[in-house]
Amino acid sequence: MSKLFVIPTPIGNLEDITLRAIRLLKEVDLVLAEDTRTTKKLFNHFEIETAMSSFHMHNEHKVLTKFIDKIKNGETIALVSDAGTPAISDPGFLLVRECVKEKIEVDCLPGPTAFVPALVNSGIPNERFVFEGFLPVKKGRQTKLKHLSEEKRTMVFYESPHRIIKTLTQFSKFFGEERRASVSREISKLFEETKRGSVLDLIKYFESKKPKGEFVIVVEGKK
């Protein structure tokens, strides 16, 4: 039966892919990839020969109807991102929403996503949390931070290496420099690292060490 499979891929260590994910990537008619060059490396490692097409934030509006029609015509399609679970701070939401609208079956496999291990490793309460992903780069950033300054749940953010110090500095301003936080980078990779402490501690650490890799920031909520 034709459907859409949403398939998480490893965020670093290739051993984190599931057996079911490998099987389905081999069985489907087509794989939609955020970057076919990145996914090709994964395919080569696991000897997957399925055809691929590009599906990313710059073209998803243009190609959406084409792939919906393919599924309607009997094809089974898998969606992957460069790393982690599609549609979590990655392309995919539009395709899933359209499938739901068109009554096409969607099956999302469980699998890797960066914020879960970062949240668990943080040592900060995780029974209630809010996932914010990437903050707005410019417009709306200050307003968002002001709003979050009253948030009582643990907060989880994604950030890039060239903005990590700026973001932590803004957290110090809006949340207070003594607010407890944790920063994880390169999760599941060779140079994986988690630093815990006050926001001020983390600013000092990353000012003394050039930030590298992709970051997950976990911040304790307001008490």
C-alpha positions in Angstrom: 0.0 0.0 0.0 1.3 3.4 -1.0 2.3 5.7 2.0 4.8 8.1 3.3 7.5 6.8 5.7 9.3 9.4 7.8 12.6 7.9 8.6 15.1 9.2 11.2 18.8 8.9 10.3 21.8 9.0 12.6 22.9 12.3 14.0 26.5 11.1 14.1 27.2 7.5 14.8 26.0 5.3 11.9 25.3 2.4 14.4 22.4 4.4 15.7 20.2 3.6 12.6 17.5 1.0 13.2 17.3 -2.3 11.3 13.7 -1.3 10.3 15.0 2.0 8.9 17.6 0.2 6.7 15.0 -2.3 5.5 12.5 0.3 4.5 15.0 2.5 2.8 15.8 -0.5 0.6 12.2 -1.4 0.0 10.5 2.0 -0.8 10.2 3.3 -4.4 11.8 6.7 -3.7 13.7 8.5 -1.0 13.3 12.2 -0.5 16.5 13.6 0.9 17.4 17.0 2.3 20.8 16.7 0.6 21.3 13.8 -1.7 25.1 14.0 -1.3 24.8 13.5 2.4 22.3 10.7 2.2 24.4 9.0 -0.5 27.1 8.4 2.1 24.6 6.7 4.3 23.3 4.6 1.4 26.8 3.6 0.4 27.6 2.4 3.9 24.5 0.3 4.2 24.4 -0.8 0.5 21.1 1.0 -0.3 20.5 1.6 -4.0 17.0 3.2 -3.9 16.5 6.2 -6.1 16.6 9.7 -4.4 15.2 13.1 -5.1 16.0 16.4 -3.4 13.5 17.7 -0.8 14.6 20.7 1.2 13.5 24.1 2.6 14.3 25.9 -0.7 12.2 23.6 -3.0 9.6 21.9 -0.9 6.8 24.3 -1.9 7.5 23.7 -5.6 7.8 19.9 -5.5 5.2 19.1 -2.9 2.3 18.4 -5.4 4.6 16.2 -7.5 5.4 13.8 -4.7 1.9 13.8 -3.3 0.7 12.7 -6.8 3.4 9.9 -6.9 2.1 8.5 -3.6 -1.5 8.7 -4.9 -0.5 6.8 -8.0 0.8 3.9 -5.9 4.4 4.7 -5.0 5.7 4.4 -1.5 8.1 7.2 -0.5 10.5 7.7 2.4 11.5 11.1 3.7 14.9 11.6 5.4 16.9 14.7 6.5 20.6 15.1 6.7 20.6 13.9 10.3 17.9 13.1 12.9 14.2 13.1 12.5 12.7 14.9 9.6 10.3 17.9 10.4 12.1 18.5 13.7 13.9 21.8 12.8 14.2 20.3 9.4 12.1 20.0 6.2 9.1 17.6 6.3 6.2 19.3 8.0 4.6 20.6 4.8 4.8 17.1 3.2 3.3 15.4 6.3 0.6 18.0 6.6 -0.4 17.6 2.9 -0.4 13.8 3.2 -2.8 14.1 6.2 -5.0 16.5 4.2 -5.1 14.1 1.3 -5.8 11.1 3.6 -2.5 9.5 2.7 -1.1 7.2 5.4 2.0 8.5 7.2 4.3 6.3 9.3 7.0 8.0 11.3 9.6 5.6 12.7 11.1 6.3 16.1 14.8 7.1 16.0 17.6 9.7 16.6 16.9 13.3 17.4 19.5 15.5 19.0 17.5 17.2 21.8 16.5 14.0 23.6 20.0 12.8 24.7 21.0 16.4 25.4 18.0 16.9 27.6 18.6 13.7 29.5 22.4 14.4 29.9 21.8 17.9 31.2 20.8 16.9 34.7 18.1 19.6 34.5 14.5 18.5 35.3 12.9 17.0 32.2 9.5 15.8 33.3 8.1 19.0 31.7 9.9 20.9 28.9 9.4 23.1 25.9 11.3 22.6 22.6 12.1 25.9 21.0 14.5 24.8 18.2 16.3 27.7 16.6 15.5 31.1 17.9 14.6 33.8 15.3 17.9 35.2 13.9 16.8 38.8 13.8 13.1 39.8 13.7 11.2 38.7 16.8 14.3 37.4 18.6 14.1 39.9 21.5 10.4 39.5 21.9 10.7 35.7 22.0 13.4 35.9 24.7 11.4 38.3 26.7 8.4 35.9 26.6 10.6 32.9 27.5 12.0 34.7 30.5 8.8 33.9 32.3 8.8 30.2 31.1 8.8 27.8 34.1 9.4 24.6 32.2 12.9 23.5 31.0 13.7 25.0 27.6 15.5 23.3 24.8 17.2 25.2 21.9 19.3 24.4 18.8 22.1 26.7 17.9 25.0 27.0 15.4 28.6 27.5 16.5 28.9 31.0 15.2 25.9 32.2 17.3 26.4 30.1 20.5 28.2 32.8 22.5 25.7 35.5 21.3 22.8 33.3 22.3 24.2 32.5 25.8 25.0 36.2 26.3 21.4 37.0 25.6 20.2 34.2 27.9 22.3 35.9 30.6 20.5 39.2 30.0 17.0 37.8 29.8 17.2 34.7 32.2 20.0 35.8 34.5 23.6 34.8 34.5 23.1 32.3 37.4 20.4 30.4 35.5 21.4 26.7 35.3 22.0 25.4 31.8 23.7 22.7 29.8 25.3 22.8 26.3 25.8 19.6 24.3 27.6 19.4 21.0 28.6 16.8 18.4 26.2 14.3 20.0 27.1 10.6 19.3 30.2 11.7 17.4 33.9 11.3 18.3 34.2 14.7 20.0 30.9 14.7 21.8 30.9 17.1 24.8 28.4 18.3 27.4 29.2 21.3 29.6 27.0 22.1 32.6 26.8 25.1 34.9 25.4 28.6 35.1 24.9 30.6 31.9 27.8 32.7 32.9 30.0 29.6 33.4 29.1 28.5 29.9 29.8 31.9 28.3 33.3 31.9 29.9 34.0 28.3 28.7 33.1 28.9 25.1 34.8 32.3 25.0 38.0 30.4 25.8 37.4 27.6 23.4 36.4 28.1 19.8 32.9 26.6 19.4 32.7 23.7 16.9 29.8 21.5 15.8 26.1 21.7 16.2 24.8 22.7 19.7 21.8 21.8 21.9 21.2 24.2 24.8 19.1 23.1 27.8 18.0 25.9 30.2 16.3 25.5 33.5 12.9 27.2 33.7 12.1 30.2 36.0 11.6 29.3 39.6 
